[in-house]
Each structure stands twice: as structure tokens, then as C-alpha cells.
Amino acid sequence: MSAALTHETPLSHQAERYVGLMSGTSLDGIDAVLAEIGPTGQPRLLHTHYLPYPDSLRAQLLALHAPQADEIHLAACAANKLARLYAEAVRALLDEIAPDSVRAIGCHGQTLRHRPADGYTLQIGNAALLAELTGIAVVADFRSRDIAAGGQGAPLVPAFHAQALQHPAIHRVIANIGGIANITDLPVDGTVHGWDTGPGNMLLDAWIKRHSGANYDRDGAWAASGSVHPGLLQALANHPYLKLSPPKSAGREQFNLDGLDATLSALNQTIAPVDVQATLLEFTAMSLCDAVRQECGSAQELYVCGGGAHNSALMQRINALLPNLRVTTTAALGIDPDWVEALAFAWLARQTLHHAPGNLPSVTGARGERILGAIYPA
């Protein structure tokens, strides 16, 4: 049932345990965390688990991003597979911990379509089946209510960043580099803002997958061995999404291999695959850093989380492009960069069950704060 139909629950004076599940646009697997969240809303990370997607499921999910025959049936079957994998991840995460000690699972689900301009977003994962398999209440479908209120439905993690990572005297920016890159601007005084800056690992992963079969470019080593192609970089930088003002959000609809192929074809030049990879890495770094410079003027620190935090070549370019900022990962703030997003959805589940808003209208463009998510009782 919708969270809007539940009776209001007063904020607990005791710590509660929540599971957060995140499977993002990189289509690599499931990040699972167990968090203890106290009455102030500050989370404490207790346990983590990562469950990679089987190659067959990754391919099935990727195919579902484009229209195809019998896609409703195929998406429903994929949702059931995801629910069973989510349940497997939860069982491994909890190990010997009793499920009834966990108040709820916050499950982002796997995005197949994100089209706020058309008034919808679609994340699959069969939350009802997940509740049935785990015996734990599930909160899912976090993005739809924000879109119904005129928002982008994304990014949602800035509200968590503001709760957990804001500093009273230092202007920080948090950069989450998953398949898509997004930033959260956390000024000392003023309004929190956040938006998707452009591609994160998405194009990098897709290009190396095509040319070597690898799922990702470890440490950015392949990109680092190539040279940036100025003409391709300029063509990528002309992408219309980058010219939009926040609030804005992006996905595979904006950044995909078909679009990259079209850009390469329009250039009518022969570019070595390794140089394309180098240029894609530069494009990711440049689009993120341009957003920081243009919109977060007085920022002093940039903390990176998500898979991009492990790409040493990408981190070096971000450091070089933002020489006046301290650039490091969220590990310096006490949260491993691999688990920030999953932790955010554990926190968002708590917000839902406590009848508290989970969005920031200044980030998503919604008409106001909203309680997010749909609740599937245990």
C-alpha cells in the first residue's frame, strides 16, 4: 500500500535496524547493507554484502532497456528473478541475525525506464515477493511519488548526504559516480542542491565490454593507455543534456552505445578504440567537474563514492580538473564509497515508515516535500 495511506508513526527514541538494497545503472550486482539508525537519523553501518548479477540476467536487464516483443512478460519474469536474488543477498547479509530484528528493507529496484518528462519512472524487483521470501517488510518504488509531485524522481541520495555528510563549517560536494554521475552541493549556509551531471561508468563499461568482454575498466588502465581525441570530446560535450539547468536527471535514455556510435559516425574519422575509452573517461571527469565549478562556487571539498571511486585514472583527472578542492573518497568521512547508496535506501525506508519526507524539492524540482515509497508488510 502507499505510504501516504499509513498512520503516522512517531519518530523512535531507540535505534532501529534497516536493510538497504541498491542495484544501479551499472547493472553489476546488488549492494546490501545492514544499518542501525538512531533517533537523530544518523546511520551506523553494521554489515555489508555484495552479490554480482549472473551474466545472463545482466544481459536480460540490458535488453529490457529498449522496446521489444513481449516485454511486459519478460520484465515481470526478470522482476521475479531480481526478487529472489535480493532475498539471497539479504540472507547472506543477515547471516545469523534474526530477520525480526530488522524493521524493513529499503529496495531501490532495477531501473528499466526513467522518463520524468513523460510522468513516470520504472524500477522492477517484485517487492511483494521479496517480503514473502524474507519475512521482512519492504519499502520500494521510492521515485514515483516525487515524479507525481512534478519532480524528477532523482537523484534521491542528496537528502541522505545532507543528513549524514554535511559539515557545519565546510562547504562540501558529494559526487556519486555509478552508471550515471550525480553531485550533491552541501553549502554551509543555504539550500542543498543535487543533480545528475552526465555519464559515470556507463559508457566506459559498455565500450570496454564491446571491445574486450570485460565488465569494466579496472583502475581505468585501458583508458589511461590511450589518448583523448579532441574532436570526439567536443562532440560529446555538445550533448544537449549538459546544457540543461538543474533540476535534472539522466539515465540510459540519454547516454548509451547507440548515441555514442552515432556521434562517432558523424565525425567520420577512424579513432582507435583505446582512444575512444580515454575520451569517454575525460568526458565523465569533465562533465562532473564543470558542474562543480559552475554551480558549487565556494566548495572546498569533493568526496567521491560509487564504483568510480575505484577508477584511479578517473580520480586523477578529477583531481587535476579541480585543483583548488580537496578531492578524496567518502572513506575519509567514515563511509566506504561502495556502500553509500545502499545506506541511503536503508535511511529512506526509515523515513517512509516514520512518515517523514525523503525528497528534497530543491534537488528534484517537486512541488514540496513528500513521503516516498510503497510499503509491503512482512
Backbone hydrogen bonds in HBPLUS format (Angstrom, degrees):
<---DONOR---> <-ACCEPTOR-->    atom                        ^
c    i                          cat <-CA-CA->   ^        H-A-AA   ^      H-
h    n   atom  resd res      DA  || num        DHA   H-A  angle D-A-AA Bond
n    s   type  num  typ     dist DA aas  dist angle  dist       angle   num
A0375-ILE N   A0001-MET O   2.87 MM 374  5.48 153.0  1.94 174.6 165.8     1
A0005-LEU N   A0002-SER O   3.01 MM   3  5.57 162.1  2.04 115.4 121.0     2
A0003-ALA N   A0373-GLY O   3.37 MM 370  6.09 153.8  2.44 149.5 147.6     3
A0006-THR N   A0003-ALA O   3.16 MM   3  5.41 166.4  2.18 110.9 115.2     4
A0016-GLU N   A0037-ILE O   2.98 MM  21  5.41 158.8  2.02 137.9 141.2     5
A0037-ILE N   A0016-GLU O   2.79 MM  21  5.41 164.3  1.82 161.2 164.3     6
A0103-ARG N   A0017-ARG O   2.82 MM  86  5.87 154.9  1.88 156.1 159.4     7
A0018-TYR N   A0035-ALA O   2.88 MM  17  5.35 157.6  1.93 151.6 159.1     8
A0035-ALA N   A0018-TYR O   2.80 MM  17  5.35 172.9  1.81 165.3 167.7     9
A0019-VAL N   A0104-ALA O   3.04 MM  85  6.43 163.8  2.06 150.3 155.5    10
A0106-GLY N   A0019-VAL O   2.71 MM  87  6.09 166.9  1.73 160.2 162.7    11
A0020-GLY N   A0033-VAL O   2.94 MM  13  5.23 154.4  2.00 140.8 148.6    12
A0033-VAL N   A0020-GLY O   2.98 MM  13  5.23 152.7  2.06 146.2 154.0    13
A0021-LEU N   A0106-GLY O   2.84 MM  85  6.12 160.8  1.87 168.4 165.3    14
A0108-HIS N   A0021-LEU O   3.18 MM  87  6.30 174.6  2.19 155.5 156.2    15
A0022-MET N   A0031-ASP O   2.93 MM   9  5.16 156.4  1.98 147.4 154.5    16
A0031-ASP N   A0022-MET O   2.90 MM   9  5.16 174.7  1.91 154.2 155.6    17
A0027-LEU N   A0024-GLY O   3.13 MM   3  5.92 165.2  2.15 121.2 125.4    18
A0053-TYR N   A0028-ASP O   3.01 MM  25  5.86 170.6  2.02 130.5 131.2    19
A0030-ILE N   A0051-LEU O   2.81 MM  21  5.11 164.6  1.84 140.5 144.6    20
A0051-LEU N   A0030-ILE O   3.01 MM  21  5.11 159.9  2.05 143.6 150.1    21
A0032-ALA N   A0049-HIS O   2.84 MM  17  5.11 154.6  1.90 166.6 169.7    22
A0049-HIS N   A0032-ALA O   2.85 MM  17  5.11 142.4  1.99 151.1 151.8    23
A0034-LEU N   A0047-HIS O   2.88 MM  13  5.09 157.3  1.93 144.2 144.3    24
A0046-LEU N   A0034-LEU O   2.80 MM  12  5.47 163.1  1.83 162.4 164.8    25
A0047-HIS N   A0034-LEU O   3.35 MM  13  5.09 157.2  2.40 129.7 134.8    26
A0036-GLU N   A0044-ARG O   2.85 MM   8  5.06 163.9  1.88 146.5 151.2    27
A0044-ARG N   A0036-GLU O   2.72 MM   8  5.06 134.7  1.92 139.5 154.4    28
A0038-GLY N   A0042-GLN O   3.39 MM   4  5.95 158.7  2.44 152.8 148.6    29
A0041-GLY N   A0038-GLY O   2.95 MM   3  5.44 157.6  2.00 116.6 124.0    30
A0057-LEU N   A0054-PRO O   3.09 MM   3  5.40 120.5  2.45 104.4 118.1    31
A0058-ARG N   A0054-PRO O   3.00 MM   4  6.32 165.1  2.03 159.9 164.6    32
A0059-ALA N   A0055-ASP O   2.97 MM   4  6.16 159.6  2.01 149.0 154.0    33
A0060-GLN N   A0056-SER O   3.01 MM   4  6.20 151.2  2.10 138.7 147.0    34
A0061-LEU N   A0057-LEU O   2.86 MM   4  6.06 163.7  1.88 157.7 160.8    35
A0062-LEU N   A0058-ARG O   2.97 MM   4  6.12 158.4  2.02 146.6 153.0    36
A0063-ALA N   A0059-ALA O   3.01 MM   4  6.16 156.6  2.06 144.5 150.5    37
A0064-LEU N   A0060-GLN O   3.12 MM   4  6.34 142.1  2.27 140.0 149.9    38
A0065-HIS N   A0062-LEU O   3.17 MM   3  5.54 160.7  2.21 108.1 114.0    39
A0066-ALA N   A0063-ALA O   3.22 MM   3  6.00 169.0  2.24 119.4 122.5    40
A0074-LEU N   A0070-ASP O   3.08 MM   4  6.34 167.4  2.09 154.0 158.0    41
A0075-ALA N   A0071-GLU O   2.79 MM   4  5.80 156.3  1.84 145.5 151.5    42
A0076-ALA N   A0072-ILE O   3.03 MM   4  6.19 154.8  2.09 144.6 151.3    43
A0077-CYS N   A0073-HIS O   2.98 MM   4  6.25 158.3  2.03 152.6 158.3    44
A0078-ALA N   A0074-LEU O   2.94 MM   4  6.12 155.0  2.00 143.7 151.0    45
A0079-ALA N   A0075-ALA O   2.87 MM   4  6.06 148.3  1.97 143.0 151.8    46
A0080-ASN N   A0076-ALA O   3.12 MM   4  6.44 148.6  2.23 142.5 149.7    47
A0081-LYS N   A0077-CYS O   3.06 MM   4  6.42 155.3  2.13 146.6 153.3    48
A0082-LEU N   A0078-ALA O   2.88 MM   4  6.15 157.5  1.93 150.1 156.5    49
A0083-ALA N   A0079-ALA O   2.94 MM   4  6.18 157.4  1.99 146.1 152.0    50
A0084-ARG N   A0080-ASN O   3.10 MM   4  6.37 156.1  2.16 147.0 152.5    51
A0085-LEU N   A0081-LYS O   3.00 MM   4  6.31 152.3  2.08 146.5 154.7    52
A0086-TYR N   A0082-LEU O   2.70 MM   4  5.97 160.7  1.74 159.4 165.4    53
A0087-ALA N   A0083-ALA O   2.90 MM   4  6.11 158.1  1.95 144.8 150.7    54
A0088-GLU N   A0084-ARG O   2.96 MM   4  6.18 150.2  2.05 139.2 147.4    55
A0089-ALA N   A0085-LEU O   2.89 MM   4  6.18 155.4  1.95 150.3 156.7    56
A0090-VAL N   A0086-TYR O   2.89 MM   4  6.21 153.5  1.96 150.0 157.6    57
A0091-ARG N   A0087-ALA O   2.93 MM   4  6.18 162.1  1.96 150.8 155.1    58
A0092-ALA N   A0088-GLU O   3.04 MM   4  6.28 161.2  2.08 148.6 153.4    59
A0093-LEU N   A0089-ALA O   2.88 MM   4  6.01 152.4  1.95 144.2 152.7    60
A0094-LEU N   A0090-VAL O   2.91 MM   4  6.08 164.1  1.93 156.9 159.5    61
A0095-ASP N   A0091-ARG O   2.91 MM   4  5.86 149.4  2.01 143.2 152.0    62
A0097-ILE N   A0094-LEU O   2.63 MM   3  4.93 162.2  1.66 133.8 139.7    63
A0101-SER N   A0098-ALA O   2.98 MM   3  5.59 164.3  2.00 120.2 124.8    64
A0102-VAL N   A0099-PRO O   3.01 MM   3  5.56 165.4  2.04 118.3 122.4    65
A0105-ILE N   A0137-ALA O   2.77 MM  32  6.19 148.5  1.87 148.5 158.6    66
A0139-VAL N   A0105-ILE O   2.74 MM  34  6.04 165.8  1.76 173.8 173.5    67
A0107-CYS N   A0139-VAL O   2.92 MM  32  6.18 167.2  1.94 168.0 172.3    68
A0110-GLN N   A0124-ILE O   2.85 MM  14  5.21 163.3  1.88 151.0 152.2    69
A0124-ILE N   A0110-GLN O   2.89 MM  14  5.21 158.1  1.94 138.3 134.7    70
A0112-LEU N   A0122-LEU O   2.88 MM  10  5.76 165.1  1.90 160.8 164.2    71
A0122-LEU N   A0113-ARG O   2.82 MM   9  5.15 169.0  1.83 155.1 151.7    72
A0115-ARG N   A0120-TYR O   3.02 MM   5  5.55 143.1  2.16 145.9 157.3    73
A0118-ASP N   A0115-ARG O   2.93 MM   3  5.47 144.6  2.06 113.8 123.7    74
A0120-TYR N   A0115-ARG O   3.27 MM   5  5.55 174.0  2.27 130.0 128.7    75
A0119-GLY N   A0116-PRO O   2.92 MM   3  4.69 156.1  1.97  98.9 106.1    76
A0130-LEU N   A0126-ASN O   3.09 MM   4  6.44 154.9  2.15 148.4 156.2    77
A0131-ALA N   A0127-ALA O   2.96 MM   4  6.19 156.6  2.01 148.2 153.0    78
A0132-GLU N   A0128-ALA O   3.03 MM   4  6.28 152.6  2.11 143.1 151.2    79
A0133-LEU N   A0129-LEU O   2.87 MM   4  6.07 154.4  1.93 151.3 157.7    80
A0134-THR N   A0130-LEU O   3.02 MM   4  6.09 148.9  2.12 146.8 154.1    81
A0135-GLY N   A0131-ALA O   2.89 MM   4  5.47 146.8  2.00 140.4 147.9    82
A0138-VAL N   A0376-TYR O   2.91 MM 238  5.07 162.4  1.94 140.2 145.1    83
A0376-TYR N   A0138-VAL O   2.76 MM 238  5.07 160.5  1.80 158.9 164.3    84
A0140-ALA N   A0374-ALA O   2.98 MM 234  5.39 159.4  2.03 149.7 154.6    85
A0374-ALA N   A0140-ALA O   2.72 MM 234  5.39 155.2  1.78 151.6 159.8    86
A0147-ILE N   A0143-ARG O   3.27 MM   4  6.58 159.8  2.31 153.4 159.2    87
A0148-ALA N   A0144-SER O   2.87 MM   4  6.13 153.6  1.94 149.4 157.4    88
A0149-ALA N   A0145-ARG O   3.08 MM   4  6.32 132.5  2.31 136.4 148.2    89
A0149-ALA N   A0146-ASP O   3.08 MM   3  5.07 131.5  2.32  93.8 107.2    90
A0151-GLY N   A0146-ASP O   2.83 MM   5  5.15 153.1  1.91 145.9 141.0    91
A0150-GLY N   A0147-ILE O   2.91 MM   3  5.04 151.2  2.00 115.2 115.0    92
A0367-ARG N   A0149-ALA O   2.85 MM 218  5.60 154.6  1.91 148.8 155.3    93
A0152-GLN N   A0364-THR O   2.87 MM 212  4.97 141.4  2.02 122.0 133.7    94
A0160-PHE N   A0157-VAL O   2.95 MM   3  5.19 120.7  2.31 107.1 121.9    95
A0161-HIS N   A0157-VAL O   2.87 MM   4  6.20 161.0  1.91 158.0 164.4    96
A0162-ALA N   A0158-PRO O   2.87 MM   4  6.07 157.5  1.92 150.2 154.9    97
A0163-GLN N   A0159-ALA O   3.16 MM   4  6.39 144.2  2.30 134.6 143.9    98
A0163-GLN N   A0160-PHE O   3.01 MM   3  4.95 117.7  2.41  94.2 110.2    99
A0164-ALA N   A0160-PHE O   2.83 MM   4  6.03 165.4  1.85 163.3 166.1   100
A0165-LEU N   A0161-HIS O   2.74 MM   4  5.13 157.5  1.79 143.2 148.9   101
A0300-GLN N   A0171-HIS O   2.89 MM 129  5.55 175.2  1.89 148.5 150.2   102
A0301-GLU N   A0171-HIS O   3.36 MM 130  6.71 152.6  2.44 154.1 157.7   103
A0172-ARG N   A0186-LEU O   3.19 MM  14  5.17 149.5  2.29 142.3 136.4   104
A0186-LEU N   A0172-ARG O   2.84 MM  14  5.17 160.3  1.88 166.1 166.3   105
A0173-VAL N   A0301-GLU O   2.86 MM 128  6.17 137.3  2.05 144.0 157.6   106
A0303-TYR N   A0173-VAL O   2.88 MM 130  6.35 160.0  1.92 161.2 167.2   107
A0174-ILE N   A0184-THR O   2.94 MM  10  5.04 157.8  1.99 142.6 148.9   108
A0184-THR N   A0174-ILE O   2.75 MM  10  5.04 145.1  1.87 144.2 155.3   109
A0175-ALA N   A0303-TYR O   2.79 MM 128  6.03 165.9  1.81 151.2 155.8   110
A0305-CYS N   A0175-ALA O   2.81 MM 130  6.23 153.1  1.89 158.2 161.5   111
A0176-ASN N   A0182-ASN O   2.77 MM   6  5.31 157.0  1.82 160.7 167.2   112
A0182-ASN N   A0176-ASN O   2.90 MM   6  5.31 157.1  1.95 146.2 153.8   113
A0177-ILE N   A0305-CYS O   2.88 MM 128  6.22 169.2  1.89 154.4 150.9   114
A0308-GLY N   A0177-ILE O   2.93 MM 131  4.91 167.0  1.94 156.3 155.1   115
A0178-GLY N   A0180-ILE O   3.18 MM   2  5.14 152.3  2.26 139.6 134.0   116
A0201-ASN N   A0178-GLY O   2.68 MM  23  5.83 160.6  1.72 147.1 153.9   117
A0200-GLY N   A0179-GLY O   2.81 MM  21  4.91 156.8  1.87 131.2 126.2   118
A0202-MET N   A0179-GLY O   3.03 MM  23  4.27 156.4  2.09 125.1 121.7   119
A0181-ALA N   A0198-GLY O   2.92 MM  17  5.67 169.1  1.94 153.1 156.6   120
A0197-THR N   A0181-ALA O   2.76 MM  16  5.64 144.0  1.89 134.4 146.6   121
A0183-ILE N   A0195-TRP O   3.02 MM  12  5.83 155.4  2.08 160.7 160.4   122
A0195-TRP N   A0183-ILE O   3.12 MM  12  5.83 140.7  2.28 148.2 159.9   123
A0185-ASP N   A0193-HIS O   2.67 MM   8  5.14 163.2  1.69 152.6 158.6   124
A0193-HIS N   A0185-ASP O   3.33 MM   8  5.14 154.7  2.40 134.3 141.2   125
A0196-ASP N   A0248-LYS O   3.37 MM  52  6.37 166.6  2.39 142.5 144.7   126
A0205-ASP N   A0201-ASN O   2.76 MM   4  5.80 165.5  1.78 164.5 167.4   127
A0206-ALA N   A0202-MET O   3.06 MM   4  6.21 162.2  2.09 146.2 151.5   128
A0207-TRP N   A0203-LEU O   2.95 MM   4  6.00 160.3  1.99 149.1 153.8   129
A0208-ILE N   A0204-LEU O   3.19 MM   4  6.34 167.3  2.21 148.8 151.9   130
A0209-LYS N   A0205-ASP O   2.97 MM   4  6.01 149.8  2.07 144.1 153.2   131
A0210-ARG N   A0206-ALA O   3.07 MM   4  6.26 154.6  2.14 142.5 148.4   132
A0211-HIS N   A0207-TRP O   3.18 MM   4  6.42 152.3  2.26 143.4 150.4   133
A0212-SER N   A0208-ILE O   2.81 MM   4  5.66 147.7  1.92 149.0 154.6   134
A0213-GLY N   A0209-LYS O   3.00 MM   4  4.30 135.3  2.20 110.1 120.6   135
A0220-GLY N   A0217-ASP O   2.91 MM   3  5.05 163.3  1.94 124.5 126.0   136
A0221-ALA N   A0218-ARG O   3.04 MM   3  6.08 170.2  2.05 130.0 131.6   137
A0313-ALA N   A0219-ASP O   3.27 MM  94  6.23 155.1  2.34 127.1 134.4   138
A0224-ALA N   A0220-GLY O   2.86 MM   4  6.03 156.7  1.91 152.7 160.2   139
A0225-SER N   A0221-ALA O   3.16 MM   4  6.34 127.8  2.45 137.0 148.9   140
A0225-SER N   A0222-TRP O   3.09 MM   3  5.24 139.5  2.26  99.6 111.2   141
A0226-GLY N   A0223-ALA O   3.08 MM   3  5.43 162.5  2.11 112.0 117.6   142
A0233-LEU N   A0229-HIS O   2.94 MM   4  6.13 164.0  1.97 161.4 166.7   143
A0234-GLN N   A0230-PRO O   2.95 MM   4  6.13 159.8  1.99 150.0 154.9   144
A0235-ALA N   A0231-GLY O   3.05 MM   4  6.24 156.4  2.11 142.9 149.5   145
A0236-LEU N   A0232-LEU O   2.90 MM   4  6.14 159.9  1.94 153.8 158.8   146
A0237-ALA N   A0233-LEU O   2.89 MM   4  6.07 153.9  1.96 146.4 154.2   147
A0238-ASN N   A0235-ALA O   3.22 MM   3  5.27 147.5  2.33  97.4 106.9   148
A0239-HIS N   A0236-LEU O   3.06 MM   3  5.58 156.3  2.12 119.4 120.9   149
A0242-LEU N   A0239-HIS O   3.11 MM   3  5.83 135.8  2.31 119.3 128.1   150
A0243-LYS N   A0240-PRO O   3.10 MM   3  5.35 144.9  2.23 104.8 115.0   151
A0244-LEU N   A0241-TYR O   3.11 MM   3  5.48 159.8  2.15 111.0 117.3   152
A0254-GLN N   A0251-GLY O   3.09 MM   3  5.74 144.0  2.22 114.3 121.7   153
A0255-PHE N   A0251-GLY O   3.19 MM   4  6.46 163.6  2.22 150.6 155.7   154
A0260-LEU N   A0256-ASN O   3.06 MM   4  6.39 155.0  2.12 147.8 155.5   155
A0261-ASP N   A0257-LEU O   2.75 MM   4  5.96 161.9  1.78 155.0 159.5   156
A0262-ALA N   A0258-ASP O   2.98 MM   4  6.22 153.9  2.05 144.7 151.7   157
A0263-THR N   A0259-GLY O   2.99 MM   4  6.25 152.7  2.07 144.2 151.5   158
A0264-LEU N   A0260-LEU O   2.92 MM   4  6.20 161.0  1.95 154.7 159.5   159
A0265-SER N   A0261-ASP O   2.86 MM   4  6.04 157.0  1.91 148.5 155.2   160
A0266-ALA N   A0262-ALA O   2.97 MM   4  6.14 154.4  2.04 145.0 151.3   161
A0267-LEU N   A0263-THR O   3.22 MM   4  6.49 138.9  2.40 140.3 150.2   162
A0267-LEU N   A0264-LEU O   3.23 MM   3  5.28 130.1  2.50  94.5 107.2   163
A0268-ASN N   A0265-SER O   3.10 MM   3  5.28 132.3  2.33  99.5 112.1   164
A0275-ASP N   A0272-ALA O   2.86 MM   3  5.25 126.3  2.15 109.7 124.3   165
A0276-VAL N   A0272-ALA O   3.03 MM   4  6.45 146.3  2.14 152.1 162.6   166
A0277-GLN N   A0273-PRO O   3.01 MM   4  6.35 156.5  2.07 148.8 154.6   167
A0278-ALA N   A0274-VAL O   3.01 MM   4  6.30 155.3  2.07 141.5 148.0   168
A0279-THR N   A0275-ASP O   2.97 MM   4  6.11 151.5  2.05 140.0 147.6   169
A0280-LEU N   A0276-VAL O   2.84 MM   4  6.11 151.2  1.92 151.2 159.5   170
A0281-LEU N   A0277-GLN O   3.03 MM   4  6.30 155.3  2.09 149.8 155.7   171
A0282-GLU N   A0278-ALA O   3.10 MM   4  6.36 156.9  2.15 141.9 148.2   172
A0283-PHE N   A0279-THR O   2.85 MM   4  6.05 149.6  1.94 144.5 153.5   173
A0284-THR N   A0280-LEU O   2.99 MM   4  6.25 156.9  2.04 148.4 153.1   174
A0285-ALA N   A0281-LEU O   3.03 MM   4  6.31 170.3  2.04 153.6 155.8   175
A0286-MET N   A0282-GLU O   2.76 MM   4  5.82 164.0  1.79 151.0 156.4   176
A0287-SER N   A0283-PHE O   2.95 MM   4  5.94 169.3  1.96 148.2 151.4   177
A0288-LEU N   A0284-THR O   3.22 MM   4  6.31 157.4  2.28 144.5 150.4   178
A0289-CYS N   A0285-ALA O   2.92 MM   4  6.05 169.0  1.93 153.1 156.8   179
A0290-ASP N   A0286-MET O   2.78 MM   4  5.82 159.0  1.83 152.9 158.7   180
A0291-ALA N   A0287-SER O   3.34 MM   4  6.33 153.9  2.41 131.5 137.6   181
A0292-VAL N   A0288-LEU O   3.12 MM   4  6.49 152.2  2.20 146.9 154.6   182
A0293-ARG N   A0289-CYS O   2.94 MM   4  6.19 167.5  1.96 154.4 157.1   183
A0294-GLN N   A0290-ASP O   2.91 MM   4  6.02 160.2  1.95 150.5 156.2   184
A0295-GLU N   A0291-ALA O   2.96 MM   4  5.81 154.0  2.03 145.1 151.2   185
A0296-CYS N   A0292-VAL O   2.90 MM   4  5.04 147.2  2.01 136.3 141.9   186
A0299-ALA N   A0296-CYS O   2.99 MM   3  5.62 165.8  2.01 132.8 134.5   187
A0326-ARG N   A0300-GLN O   3.04 MM  26  6.44 166.4  2.06 148.6 148.8   188
A0302-LEU N   A0326-ARG O   2.78 MM  24  6.06 163.5  1.80 166.4 164.3   189
A0328-THR N   A0302-LEU O   3.07 MM  26  6.53 159.6  2.11 164.9 171.3   190
A0304-VAL N   A0328-THR O   2.85 MM  24  6.22 154.6  1.91 138.6 146.4   191
A0330-THR N   A0304-VAL O   3.05 MM  26  5.81 145.9  2.17 140.9 138.5   192
A0306-GLY N   A0337-PRO O   2.90 MM  31  5.43 171.6  1.91 128.4 130.5   193
A0309-ALA N   A0306-GLY O   3.01 MM   3  5.80 159.6  2.05 122.3 128.0   194
A0310-HIS N   A0307-GLY O   3.02 MM   3  5.77 164.1  2.04 121.9 126.6   195
A0311-ASN N   A0308-GLY O   3.07 MM   3  5.17 159.9  2.11 105.8 112.2   196
A0314-LEU N   A0311-ASN O   3.07 MM   3  5.31 116.7  2.48 101.9 116.8   197
A0315-MET N   A0311-ASN O   2.92 MM   4  6.23 163.1  1.95 159.1 164.4   198
A0316-GLN N   A0312-SER O   2.95 MM   4  6.09 150.5  2.04 142.2 149.8   199
A0317-ARG N   A0313-ALA O   3.14 MM   4  6.41 152.5  2.22 142.1 148.7   200
A0318-ILE N   A0314-LEU O   2.99 MM   4  6.29 158.2  2.04 153.5 159.5   201
A0319-ASN N   A0315-MET O   2.96 MM   4  6.16 161.7  1.99 147.3 152.5   202
A0320-ALA N   A0316-GLN O   2.96 MM   4  6.18 154.8  2.02 143.7 150.6   203
A0321-LEU N   A0317-ARG O   2.89 MM   4  6.08 151.5  1.97 148.8 156.1   204
A0322-LEU N   A0318-ILE O   3.01 MM   4  6.10 129.6  2.27 144.2 156.0   205
A0325-LEU N   A0322-LEU O   3.20 MM   3  5.71 169.6  2.22 119.5 122.4   206
A0332-ALA N   A0329-THR O   3.11 MM   3  6.11 162.5  2.14 125.8 128.0   207
A0333-LEU N   A0330-THR O   2.83 MM   3  5.10 149.4  1.93 106.6 116.7   208
A0335-ILE N   A0330-THR O   3.19 MM   5  5.55 163.5  2.22 141.4 136.4   209
A0334-GLY N   A0331-ALA O   3.05 MM   3  5.02 162.7  2.08 104.4 108.7   210
A0339-TRP N   A0336-ASP O   3.07 MM   3  5.84 162.8  2.10 126.7 130.9   211
A0343-LEU N   A0339-TRP O   2.99 MM   4  6.03 156.3  2.05 148.2 155.4   212
A0344-ALA N   A0340-VAL O   2.91 MM   4  6.16 142.4  2.05 142.2 153.1   213
A0344-ALA N   A0341-GLU O   3.02 MM   3  4.91 117.8  2.42  91.1 107.0   214
A0345-PHE N   A0341-GLU O   3.14 MM   4  6.57 145.5  2.27 147.6 155.6   215
A0346-ALA N   A0342-ALA O   3.11 MM   4  6.49 138.5  2.29 143.0 154.4   216
A0347-TRP N   A0343-LEU O   3.04 MM   4  6.33 158.9  2.08 147.9 153.4   217
A0348-LEU N   A0344-ALA O   2.81 MM   4  6.10 148.9  1.91 142.5 152.2   218
A0349-ALA N   A0345-PHE O   3.09 MM   4  6.07 146.9  2.20 129.3 136.9   219
A0350-ARG N   A0346-ALA O   3.19 MM   4  6.55 151.4  2.27 142.2 149.5   220
A0351-GLN N   A0347-TRP O   2.97 MM   4  6.35 155.5  2.03 148.2 155.0   221
A0352-THR N   A0348-LEU O   3.01 MM   4  6.30 157.9  2.06 147.7 152.6   222
A0353-LEU N   A0349-ALA O   3.03 MM   4  6.33 168.9  2.05 155.5 157.0   223
A0354-HIS N   A0350-ARG O   2.95 MM   4  6.08 140.3  2.11 148.9 159.6   224
A0356-ALA N   A0351-GLN O   2.76 MM   5  4.79 171.4  1.77 155.4 152.8   225
A0355-HIS N   A0352-THR O   2.99 MM   3  5.11 156.9  2.05 111.2 113.5   226
A0358-GLY N   A0370-ARG O   3.05 MM  12  6.47 154.3  2.12 163.5 156.4   227
A0363-VAL N   A0360-LEU O   2.79 MM   3  5.32 153.1  1.86 118.4 127.5   228
A0364-THR N   A0360-LEU O   3.04 MM   4  6.34 162.2  2.07 158.7 162.9   229
A0365-GLY N   A0361-PRO O   2.80 MM   4  4.88 146.0  1.91 127.4 136.4   230
